Amino acid sequence: MESMTGADGEADRPAIDGAIHNPGNGDHFMAIKPVTRRIRVYRGERLIADTVDAVRVLEVYQKIYDPVVYIPPSDLTEPLEPVDKSTRCPLKGKAAYFAFDGEEIGWSYPEPFEFSKALAGLHAFWPDKVRIVEGE
């Protein structure tokens, strides 16, 4: 692990191998890691995604956020409806939101920043709206 100096000139702090840092705030960063097990996403009893190609995002800013699993759109098993809503993340870019059966259940980054391009088009889900099963 090497050291880095923050954009604000603060003292050196450890760099995290493979981390993607917010260009405007070195204390805000994430790591994108492949998930090595099968992931299934259910809304009630309906299977809406099934993949062996997910990635997990681990993000830190003012706290350590819960890890988020992102699913390729090719592994969705049910259609999702776009929601007229967007937000912007300084690490990922502009988020688009989607619904299932009329209820918003998640988001994606259709055109993320270049440094976050590994998330392009992948779908993430609100954990209180779906059940995510990892492993067989």
Secondary structure, 3 states (H helix, E strand, C coil): CCEECCCCCCCCEECCCCCEEECCEEEEEEEEEECCCCEEEEECCEEEEEECCCEEEEEECCCECCCEEEECHHHECCCCEEEEEEEEECCCEEEEEEEECCEEEEEEECCCCHHHHHHECCEEECCCCCEEEECC
